[in-house]
Amino acid sequence: MSNDQGECSPLDHLVINTIFDLDLAVSQFHELGFTLTPRGYHSFGSMNNLIIFDNHYIELIGLPQDTDKLGSILLNSPTGINALVLRTSNADNIYETLTDKGFQTEKPILGSRPIHINGQEQLVKFRVVHLSKGQFDSGRIYFCEHYTPELVWRQEWQKHANGVQRIRELICISDQPEIEAGRYARAIGTTIANQTTRIFLNDFLISIISFNAYYERYGQLACDSAGRTSFFGAIVFQVAHLDMVRKFLDSNKNDMQHVEHSTNRSLVLLSKFNTLIEFVENQ
């Protein structure tokens, strides 16, 4: 998919579904050394906290205990890495292009969430275009047009004590990686790297790998597939120095987290959220 300048849409954010345990997720990511934004409450009924980097972010999303909204989306989706979100400058154009390519696509939806900045309430506004449920077994894929990016990408939220600089890679597992990669590339509007199942979006990489390759890469820390034929299996963060993030990993005593170090990476499994995180140094 292209933006108005004809370039491939960049990563906007990745979503981790916490369902009713957003407070716990925020606590665990804070313990890992991440800075999180104040909580926002969507007009859709969900709520979130973000982990902001220079040009993309992680969204921790959840639901209030008493909500009756969004049940069909979040309640019926597995806990864990739940969505890949690409940025667009024109939601209407994205909707038309996806539809023309034969993808079942939901019409653009306007969303908002109030947020308090320096004691004042501001309204974050955006539009999203979702590929309909079932288009991709791995999880939700949608596009986001920001109307108020200055309320999202703020300097006070972009520095993290663990030294993480950006999201480097999303690992997607599939029982048919070649076919899945082709469908991803077609939906996003880009191509697959030669002789691979990897898709480059500027400095962000989507790696679509087999189950065997996934278990070989991560061993006992691999996420639970829960019987799915495809799922988002790990987020890879780039860190300035591994020593910085290892300080937080090694001091964390939360028994729901499992940590493993090697020469060139560190891994942590947030078992409550079936979410695997890999940290690698800048190369």
N, C-alpha and C positions, 0 to 999 in steps of 0.2 A: 504494500500500500504506500502511496506517495502523499507527501504533503503538498502545499501550494507551490513549492519550489521544485517539485518533481523529484525530491529525494526520498529514500526509504524512511518510513516512520521509525523514530527512535523509541527505545524503551521509555515508558513513562513511570510505571511502577509494577511491583509484584505484590500480591495479596496473600496474607496468611490468615486463614479463617480460624478464629478462636471460639466461635459460637457463643457460649455464655461465660467464657473464662478470660475475657479481655484484661481484667486487672492482673491476673496471674501472668499472662503473656507479657504485659508491660513490665512487671517486676522482673521477670527472667531476662528480658532483653536489656533492662537497665543494669542488672547484675553482670551482664556480659560487656558492659562498657559503652553501650549506645546511648546517645541523647535522643529523647522522644519528645514530640510536640505535645502541647496540651490536648486534651480530649475534644474531639468534635462529634457532633450529633447530626447525622444525615437527615435530610427531608424524607428519605426512604424509610427511616425507622432504625437503621443500624448506627453504630458509633465506632470511632476509630482513634488510634494514635499512630503517628507516622515517624519513620526514621529517614531523615532527609539527607541526600548527598548533593553534589553540585548540579546534576541535571536529571535525577530520577530519585525514587524513594521506595521504601518498604511500607506497606500499609498493614497494620494489625487491625483486623476488623472483628466486631462482635455484635451481640444483641443484648439489650436490656432484658432482664428476667421476665418483665411483664408485657413484652411486645407481641403484637399479632401481625406485624409487617415483615416482609422479606422472608417469611418462613420457607417459601418454596425455593429460595436461592441459597441462603446460608444454612438453614436447618437441614435441608436435604443434600447438602454438600459435605464431604468429609472434612474433618479437622485437618489443618495443615496448609501447605502451599496450594493455594486455591485458584489463582488467576494470574495470567500474563496480560499486562495492559500496555498498549502502544499509544504514543501521543499522536494527535492529529490537530491541525489548525482549522479543520472544517468537518464537523460531524455529518453534515448532510452529504457532502461529497463521498465520505467514507462509506456511508450507508448505501448510496447508489452504486459505488464501485463493487462492493461486496455482493450486492444483490445481482448485479450484472454478471458476476463470476459464478453465480449459481449457489452461493452460500445462503442458508436460511439466517436472516438477520433481523434483529429487533430494531424498530424505529428509534431515532435519537431521543434520549430522555434528559430533561433538565434536572439537575440536582444542586443542592446547596447544603452548607453546614455552617452554623455560626461558630466562631472561635474567638477567644479573648486574647488580645495582644496588648501588652502594656496597659492593662486595666480597662481597655475598650473593646467592645464587641464588634467584630468584623464578620462579613458574610463571604465565605468561600463559595464561588459559583463555577459550575462546569456542566458539560453535556457528555453523555456516554452512549456508545453504540455497541451493543452486545451481539456476538454471534449466538444464535439460538442454542439452547441446551441440546447436547448430543452431537454437535458438529465436530467436537474434539473430545475424545474420551479422557484425555489427561487433565482437563479442568476447563475453567472459563477463560475465554479470550475476548477482550473487548478493547475499544479505542476511547480515549479521553481527550476532549477539547477543554482547555482551561481558560476561563474568563478572568480569573484573578490570580495569576501565577505569583505575583508579588506577595500574596498571603500564604503561599506554600513554601517557596524557596527563600527562606530568611537565614541570614548568616548565623544567628544565634543557635540555629538548629542543625547546622551543617558540619559542626566539629564534634568528633567522637573520641572519648578518652581512650578507647581501645585501638585507635589509629586506623580504623577502617576508612578507606577512601571512596570506594564505589562498589556497586554490584558488577561483578565481572562475568558471571555465567549462570545460566539456569540449566539444570540437568533434568531432562525429560526422558522417562523410561517408556518403552513401547515394545510390544511383541512383534511389531512390523516397523522398525525404525525408518527404513527407506521410504515406505509409503507415507508414514506419518510426517517425515521431514518434507516431502513433496507437498503435502497438504498445508503445512505451516507456511512454507515459502510462498505458495500460491495465495493464501489468505493475506499474508503480510505484504506481498508485492515485491519480493526479492528473490534471490537464487540461493541454491545450496553450494557450499564450498566444494571444489572439485573432488570427486571420488570420496566424499564424506557424507555424513548426515548432520552437518554443522551449519548453522545459519548465523552470519555476522550482521549485526545491526550497529554500525559504527564501532564503538569499543565494547559492545555487549555481545555475548555469544549465547546462542541456544544450541545445546548439544543434545541430540536425540539418540539414545543408545539402547541396546538390548538389555534384557533382564540379567543375562550372564555378565555382560560388561559392567553393569551397575553393581552387582554383588562382588565382582572382582575388585572394583574400585573402592568400595566402602565396607565390605565384609559385614561384621555383626552390627555395625552402626546404620546399616541400610534401613530406610523407612519400611513400614508395613504396607504392602501393596493393597491389602484388604480385598483381594480377589480381582482387582482392576487389571485390564489389559494394557492400560497406559496411565501414567500419573507423573506429577512433578515430584522429583526425588531428592533434589538438593539445590541450595542456593550457594554460590561461590562468591565470597567477598574478597576484594583486594585490600591488603593492609600494608601500611608503610613498613612496619617491622613486626615479625611474628612475636617477638618478645613482649610487645605491648599488649597484644590480645591474650597471650598465654598467662600474663599476670592475672587477668580477670577469670580466665577459664580455671586456673589452678586454685584460685582462692574461693571459688564458688562451691558451696557445700550442698547445693540443692540435689537431692537424690533422684530427681526426675531428669537430670542431665547426665550424659555419658560423654566423656572427653577422651580423645586420643591424639597424640602428637607424633609426628615423624619429622624428618629433616627439613622438608620443604612445605609442610602444611600442618594445620591443626583442625580437628573435627570436633563438633559438639552435636549431639542428638538431643533435642528437646522432646522427650518421649511423650509428655502430656499432649503435645501438639503435632506429633508425628512429623516433625520438621528437622531435617538434617542441614547443618551449616558447615561449610568448608571455608577456611581462611588460608589465603596464599599471599606471598609477598609480591610487591610490584616487580615485574620482570622487564 
